[in-house]
Amino acid sequence: MGAETGLGILGAVTGVGGVYFGWRALDKDAVEKSQAAFRKGREDLRERFVQLCETAADLHTAARPGLERIGGTSLLWEPAMHPPAPLPLSSVRTEWQATAPPGDAGIRRAARQGLPRESRWQRFESYSSALGVLARPALFENRPSFRLMAADWQAAGGPLLSFSRAPYFDLVDQKEAVAHELARATRAAPHRIPAWRQAPLRRLMADDPLSLTRRVVLPSVGTLTVRRTPDGNGTFFLLLRGKGLVATGEGTYGPLPAGMFQPASLSPLAHREDLDLWRTIMREYNEEFLGAPDAIGDSGSQVDYSQPPYNRMNAALADGSLRVWCLGMGLEPLNLAVCILTVAVFDADVFDTIFARAVEHNDEGKVVGGLRSQGTITGLPLTAESIADLPKERMSSPAAGLLQLAVQHRALLLA
């Protein structure tokens, strides 16, 4: 400590108490202002979520030739991210990769930039820690998840996806940080495309937004549920994601069901057993349509797939009254999250039996399914006209993209 600094502190302590306490008050104010700015940034991110998705889509499609919007929506993909045509989900193979690289240190450092102060002495170490303290959503657990390491959608034996493991908060630390960064960069001029220098974290991933070996990519599985009526028409369902309930996309309409590709247990032993897209989809159906609690165990999957509703869904899949298609994967441009895109088509009588007690609300939001008849939801018409009437300013990228793909492949899906 230099003499001048030492005398300044000594003077504050021994004779100029107002200066000393003023310095402490200013420092405390800086912490409070920093945390208030973070909360305000989260509010801004929620309010402009769909608009920011459009801005991000413009940025990335301009930066990477071949990356395109799906059906004019903000959901992005390129030829390497999907098969030539929809395929039965059963044709998509998954494999386990025991080790995974730690990811790019530069991306991790950039993701920490701009984090709020945790105390007078330091900033929060990660976005997830700041979110957990300052704006914690109702559903916010650091669950083990499947990390996508490689994806070959044109493989000769059918699409092959390779996975390792990573905690959910590793994803939050990057995807929420990159979304928050864009919200901050566009706040002064919301309708202007920002320069890349204003978004240094996003700029690191502009050449390859997937960056599977450089960053942590934990895909979700988004399923458009279609109820096929005897006349060959179809209806669909959405979830209005509740404010304060979820970490991403509050107040937007998302696919129903949708969820992270995760094992049903905290036990490492369950990872390979649950490396199955259909099992994840079934559990999400149970949770989001029927209101079951999240499947979480610590000594195995603790999910009995021989019991309803799982056995009924498996029986329907076996006899053809339920068909599940995979269309590839899309990139959500705002947070650079990856969503595996699927469509499940139920014969109406089978759907009505399995989901006879469908809930109106679940832990993530409100089930949107049109009219109810004796407790059964009938859905919204799967037509271009009906979809065009949906509120575009509140549609999430995966929901909008899946609906456009469903209309495009309507003849195949409803055959």
N, C-alpha and C positions, 0 to 999 in steps of 0.2 A: 504494500500500500504506500503510495507516494505521500509526501508531507502535506501537499495541498489538499488531497482527498481526505487524509486523516484529520486535518484541522477542520475541514468542512463538516465531517460527521461528528467530530467532537463538539464543534460549535452548536450543532443541531441538538446534541444530547444535553450539553451542559448549560447553554444559555439561550438558545433560540428555539424553544420548544415548538413554536408555531411552524417553523420550517420543517422540523423533524416530522411532526404529525401531518403537516401538509404533504410532505413527500410520501408518507404511507397512504394517505387518502387518495392521492393522485394515482398511485400504483394500484390500489384497490379498484379505483374507477376504471383503470385500463383493463383489468381482468373482467369486470362486469360489462364493459362496452364490447370487449372481444367476444364474450359469450352471447351477449344480446345480438351482435351482428351475425353470429352463427345461426341463432334461432331465426332471425329475420331472413337469412339466406335460405333456410329450409322452407320457410313459409313462401318465399318467392319462387323457389323451385317447385313447390306443390302447385301454386297458382298458375305458373306458366309452363307446366310440365309438357303438354302437348305441343305448344308453340316452340319450346326448346327442342323437342324431338325433331320438328321440321327443320330448325336451324342446323342441328347436328347432322341431319341427313344431307342437307345441302353441302355442308363442309366436307363430309366424307365421300360422297359421290363425285365431287369435283376433284378430290385429292387422289382417288384410286379408280382408274379405268376398270370397268367390268363390274364394279359394285353398283347395284341398281335398286331402286325402290320396288317393292312387291305390289303390283297392281296400283301404283300411284300413291301408296301409303308411305309412312316414314320407316316401316320395317324394311331392312336391307338384306340382300344376299347377292352372291355371285355364283357362277356355274359350279365351282368346287364345293358349294355349300348345300347342294341338293341333288337328288337323283333326277334323271330326265323326266320322270312321271311319278305320281304318287305310288307308293309301294305298301303292301301289307306290313304292319309293324313287326310281325314275326320274322320278316326278312332282314331286319336291322340287327346286326351282330354287335355284341359288346365284349371287350376283353380287358383284363386287369393288367396294369403296369405297376410294378412294385415300387419303383422309385420315380421321383419327379424333380426337375431342377428347381432351385429356390425362386427363380424369376429374376428379372432385371433389376439391379440395384438402383439404377437411375429412375426407373418407374416408381419404385418404392419411395425414393427420396422426394420425387416430384409430387407424389400423392400426399406427402406430409406437409407440403407448403400451404400456408394459409390456414392451418388448423388454429382453432381458438386457444386462448390461454387456459390452462387448468388451474394455475395458481400464479402468484406474483413471480415465481421463480422459473416456471417452465410452461410449455405448451402441451396440449394433449399429444400423446404418442401416436395415435391412429384416429382415423375418422370414426371407426366403430366405437372407440372409447368415448369420444366427444358426443356422438349420437346417443350412446347409452346413458350418459349423464345429463345432457342438456335437452334432448328431444326424443326420449326413448319411446318407440312405438310399442303397442301392446304385444305384438309377436316379434320377439327379438332374442333369439337364442343362438349361441355359437355351436350349432349342430355340425357333426361331421358330414361332409358332402363329397360328391364325386367330381373330381377335377378332370376336365376334358384335355387330353394330351395330343390326340391326333384324330382326324376324321377323314375317311375315304368314302365318299358317297357314290362313287362309280366303280367300286371294287367288283371284280368278276363274280365272286360268290355272294354278292349282296353288300350293302353298306356296312362298313366296319368302323366302330368308334372305340377308341382306347381311353381308359380312365385310370387315374390314380386317386388320391384322396387329399383333401384340404379342409380346414375349418371354414364355416360359412363367413365368419368375420373377415377372412382374407379377401373374399369377394367384396364385401361392404367397403373395406378400406380403399379399394380401387374404383369400383363403379360409382359409389356415391360421391367420392372425391372428384371424379372427372365430370360428373353431372353438376355438382356444386360450382366447380370452376367455370363452366360455361354460363351458368346463371349469373355468376358474379361478373363475367366478362361482357355480358350483354345487358346488364341492368340499366346503364345510362342510355343505351340506344337499343331497345328491345327488338326492333324490326331490321336491324342492320347485322349483316354477317360479320363477326369479329375477325380480326387478323389472327393468324396462328400464334403470333408472339404473345397474345393475350391468354392463350390456353396452352401453357407449356406441357402439362401432363398429357393432354389430348394430342399435341403435336408429336410426342414420342411414339404414338401408336397410329399415326395417320397413314403411313405407308402400308401397314398391315393391321387393320383394326382387330383381327382375331388374336394375333400374337400369342399363339397357344403355348409356346415354350418360354416366352418372355414375361408374361403376366399370368395371373391366376384367373382361369375361366371355369366357373362352376355353372353349368347350364341348368336352366329350368326346363320343364316340360309343359307346354301349353296345348290344351286339347279343346278343340271346338266340338261340342256335343250336338249331334243332330238326331232328332226324333223323326224317323221315316214313317209317314202315314200310309195307310193301305192304298191310297190313290197315287202313290209314287212321289208325293211332295215331301218337303222336310221343314222342320222348325229348328231353332237354335236357342242357346241360352248364354247369358253373360253374367259377370259378377261386377257390381259396383263396389270398388275397393274403398273401405271406410277410412275417414280421416282419423289419424292417430292409431290406426290398427296395424298398418303395414309400413315397412321401411321405404317402399318405392311405389310410385304411382297412386298415391292417395287421391280419391275423388275421380278416378278414371275407370272406364269399363274395360275389364280384362276377360280373357277366356275363362270358361268354367267347365272343368276344373283346370287349375294350373298350380305348379309348385316346383320347388327345387328338386333336382334329381339327387336323392339322399337315401341312405339306408334307413330302415325302420327302427334301428337300434343304435345306441351309443357304443355298443360292443364292437371292437374291430373284427370279431369273428363273423359278424353279419354282413360285412362289406361285400364279400364276393357273392353271398347268397342273394343279396338285394340289388346286385348290379343288373337290373332288369327293368326296362322302361315300363313294361306293362304293370308290374307290381307297384311302381310309383304312381301310375295313373289310377289304378284301382284304389289305392289308399286315399288319393286326392278326391275321388268320387265319394268315398265314404265320409270324408271330412267335410267337403264343401257342399255336396248335395244333401247328405243325411245328418250333418252336424256332429259327427263323431269327433272325439278329441284326437289331436295329433298322435300318431303311432310313435312312441318313444319308449325304448327299453334299454337296459344296461347289461343284459346277459343273453342276447339273442334277439331275433326279430320280434318275438312276442306278438306276432300277427298270425292268426289261424286262417289261412286261405281256404280251408275246407268249410268255413262258416259263412253265412250271409253277411254282407252282400257279395263277398268275393266269389263264392262258389256259383252264385247265380250269374255273375258276369263271365266267369270262365265257361260255364255251360252254354251261355249265349254265344260266346266267341267260337266254341266248338261246333255248334249246330248252325252257325251262319246268320243267326238273328241279330248278331252284333258283329260289325266289321270295323277294324281299327286300321287306319292308314297313316303312313308317315310321309311327309312332304319335304323333309330336309330340316335345315335349321336357319333361323333368321337372326340378324344382328339388330338389337335395339340401339339406335344411334346415340341417344343422349348419354346413357351410362355404359355403352359398349358391352352390354350383357348379351349372352347367347341363349336363344330359346329353341328347343327342339319342337318342331311343329307337327302336331298330329290331329286327326279328325276321327271321332268315334261315331259311327252311324248305328243307332238302335232301331229295330222295328218298334213301332209305337206301343204294341201290347207288352213287349218285353220291358221297354223303358218304364211304362206305367206301373208294372209289377215291382220292378227293382226299386224305383224311386217313388213309391206310393206315399211315403212320408217325407217328401222333400221339404227341407226347411226354407223359411223365408229369409232368414239371416244366419250367417255363420261367423266364425271368429275373424274373418277377413272383410266381411261386408255384406251387401244385400244381393240375394239371388234375383236376377231379372229373367223372368220366364213367361211373360204374358199372363193370360188368364189361368186361373186354377179351377179345376173341376173335381170336386170331392177330394181335395188335398193334392191332386196330381197337377203338375205344371205342364202346360201344353207347348210353350215356346213361342218364339217370334218367327214369322215366315222367312224361309231361306230363299229370298228373291233379291235381285239387284235393286228393285224399287224399295223394298223394306230396308235394306242395308243403307241405301242412299239417304234414308230419312233419319238415321241414327245421328246423334250429336257428334260431329267430327272433332269438335274442340275438346271432347272428353274421352275419345277413344284411344286406348293404349296402342302402341305399335303392334304387339303380337295379336291383339284382337282384330284390329283393322286388317292386318296382313292375312290372317287365317280366313276371315270372311271373304276377302277378295279371291283367295285361292279356292275356297269352297264354291264360289259362284263360277269360277273358271272351270273347275272340274266337277260341276254339279251332276252331269250325266253319268259319270263314273261312280261318284259317291252314292247316288240314289238309285242306281240300277238294281 
